[in-house]
Amino acid sequence: MPNGEDGPARAEPLTETDLADINRALERLEDSERLIAKAQIAGIDVTPFRDRSRDTKDRLLKIKQAFFPGQ
């Protein structure tokens, strides 16, 4: 491109709607974590569910921090 331009400005990769979706997913994960804890108390092996929930929460928090810092 002339003058070192990269072309038209790119839209943000994530929108406010995406932020709302991330926040809803984090809320649902909190609910899931409470249910997982109850199941664990009842003696049910919930290791795979607990691990998956934690991994998903970690990924969502990293995405949120990267694209929506301070929100």
KOLPAMI-743581 format. One record per residue (C-alpha): x, y, z; residue in three letters; residue number from 1. Coordinates in nm, 2 decimals. Layout:
BEGIN
<node c1="X" c2="Y" c3="Z" residuo="ALA" num="NUM"/>
...
% end
This chain:
BEGIN
<node c1="0.00" c2="0.00" c3="0.00" residuo="MET" num="1"/>
<node c1="0.13" c2="0.35" c3="-0.06" residuo="PRO" num="2"/>
<node c1="0.26" c2="0.56" c3="0.22" residuo="ASN" num="3"/>
<node c1="0.30" c2="0.26" c3="0.44" residuo="GLY" num="4"/>
<node c1="-0.08" c2="0.23" c3="0.50" residuo="GLU" num="5"/>
<node c1="-0.22" c2="-0.11" c3="0.59" residuo="ASP" num="6"/>
<node c1="-0.55" c2="-0.05" c3="0.42" residuo="GLY" num="7"/>
<node c1="-0.88" c2="0.04" c3="0.58" residuo="PRO" num="8"/>
<node c1="-0.90" c2="0.05" c3="0.95" residuo="ALA" num="9"/>
<node c1="-1.00" c2="-0.28" c3="1.10" residuo="ARG" num="10"/>
<node c1="-1.29" c2="-0.32" c3="1.33" residuo="ALA" num="11"/>
<node c1="-1.23" c2="-0.43" c3="1.68" residuo="GLU" num="12"/>
<node c1="-1.21" c2="-0.81" c3="1.69" residuo="PRO" num="13"/>
<node c1="-1.45" c2="-0.82" c3="1.98" residuo="LEU" num="14"/>
<node c1="-1.76" c2="-0.61" c3="2.05" residuo="THR" num="15"/>
<node c1="-1.95" c2="-0.50" c3="2.36" residuo="GLU" num="16"/>
<node c1="-2.19" c2="-0.79" c3="2.27" residuo="THR" num="17"/>
<node c1="-1.89" c2="-1.03" c3="2.30" residuo="ASP" num="18"/>
<node c1="-1.81" c2="-0.88" c3="2.64" residuo="LEU" num="19"/>
<node c1="-2.16" c2="-0.93" c3="2.76" residuo="ALA" num="20"/>
<node c1="-2.14" c2="-1.30" c3="2.63" residuo="ASP" num="21"/>
<node c1="-1.81" c2="-1.35" c3="2.82" residuo="ILE" num="22"/>
<node c1="-1.96" c2="-1.21" c3="3.14" residuo="ASN" num="23"/>
<node c1="-2.27" c2="-1.43" c3="3.11" residuo="ARG" num="24"/>
<node c1="-2.05" c2="-1.73" c3="3.05" residuo="ALA" num="25"/>
<node c1="-1.84" c2="-1.64" c3="3.36" residuo="LEU" num="26"/>
<node c1="-2.16" c2="-1.62" c3="3.57" residuo="GLU" num="27"/>
<node c1="-2.27" c2="-1.96" c3="3.44" residuo="ARG" num="28"/>
<node c1="-1.93" c2="-2.10" c3="3.53" residuo="LEU" num="29"/>
<node c1="-1.97" c2="-1.97" c3="3.88" residuo="GLU" num="30"/>
<node c1="-2.31" c2="-2.15" c3="3.91" residuo="ASP" num="31"/>
<node c1="-2.15" c2="-2.47" c3="3.77" residuo="SER" num="32"/>
<node c1="-1.86" c2="-2.45" c3="4.02" residuo="GLU" num="33"/>
<node c1="-2.12" c2="-2.44" c3="4.31" residuo="ARG" num="34"/>
<node c1="-2.29" c2="-2.75" c3="4.17" residuo="LEU" num="35"/>
<node c1="-1.96" c2="-2.92" c3="4.12" residuo="ILE" num="36"/>
<node c1="-1.86" c2="-2.85" c3="4.48" residuo="ALA" num="37"/>
<node c1="-2.19" c2="-3.00" c3="4.60" residuo="LYS" num="38"/>
<node c1="-2.14" c2="-3.31" c3="4.39" residuo="ALA" num="39"/>
<node c1="-1.79" c2="-3.34" c3="4.53" residuo="GLN" num="40"/>
<node c1="-1.92" c2="-3.32" c3="4.88" residuo="ILE" num="41"/>
<node c1="-2.17" c2="-3.60" c3="4.79" residuo="ALA" num="42"/>
<node c1="-1.88" c2="-3.82" c3="4.70" residuo="GLY" num="43"/>
<node c1="-1.91" c2="-3.79" c3="4.32" residuo="ILE" num="44"/>
<node c1="-1.59" c2="-3.78" c3="4.12" residuo="ASP" num="45"/>
<node c1="-1.61" c2="-3.45" c3="3.94" residuo="VAL" num="46"/>
<node c1="-1.25" c2="-3.41" c3="3.85" residuo="THR" num="47"/>
<node c1="-1.30" c2="-3.38" c3="3.47" residuo="PRO" num="48"/>
<node c1="-1.58" c2="-3.13" c3="3.52" residuo="PHE" num="49"/>
<node c1="-1.39" c2="-2.92" c3="3.77" residuo="ARG" num="50"/>
<node c1="-1.08" c2="-2.92" c3="3.55" residuo="ASP" num="51"/>
<node c1="-1.27" c2="-2.82" c3="3.24" residuo="ARG" num="52"/>
<node c1="-1.46" c2="-2.55" c3="3.43" residuo="SER" num="53"/>
<node c1="-1.14" c2="-2.40" c3="3.56" residuo="ARG" num="54"/>
<node c1="-0.97" c2="-2.41" c3="3.22" residuo="ASP" num="55"/>
<node c1="-1.26" c2="-2.24" c3="3.05" residuo="THR" num="56"/>
<node c1="-1.28" c2="-1.98" c3="3.32" residuo="LYS" num="57"/>
<node c1="-0.91" c2="-1.91" c3="3.29" residuo="ASP" num="58"/>
<node c1="-0.93" c2="-1.87" c3="2.91" residuo="ARG" num="59"/>
<node c1="-1.24" c2="-1.64" c3="2.93" residuo="LEU" num="60"/>
<node c1="-1.07" c2="-1.42" c3="3.19" residuo="LEU" num="61"/>
<node c1="-0.75" c2="-1.39" c3="2.98" residuo="LYS" num="62"/>
<node c1="-0.96" c2="-1.30" c3="2.67" residuo="ILE" num="63"/>
<node c1="-1.16" c2="-1.04" c3="2.88" residuo="LYS" num="64"/>
<node c1="-0.84" c2="-0.89" c3="3.02" residuo="GLN" num="65"/>
<node c1="-0.67" c2="-0.87" c3="2.68" residuo="ALA" num="66"/>
<node c1="-0.96" c2="-0.72" c3="2.49" residuo="PHE" num="67"/>
<node c1="-1.15" c2="-0.54" c3="2.76" residuo="PHE" num="68"/>
<node c1="-0.89" c2="-0.43" c3="3.02" residuo="PRO" num="69"/>
<node c1="-1.05" c2="-0.29" c3="3.34" residuo="GLY" num="70"/>
<node c1="-1.40" c2="-0.41" c3="3.26" residuo="GLN" num="71"/>
% end
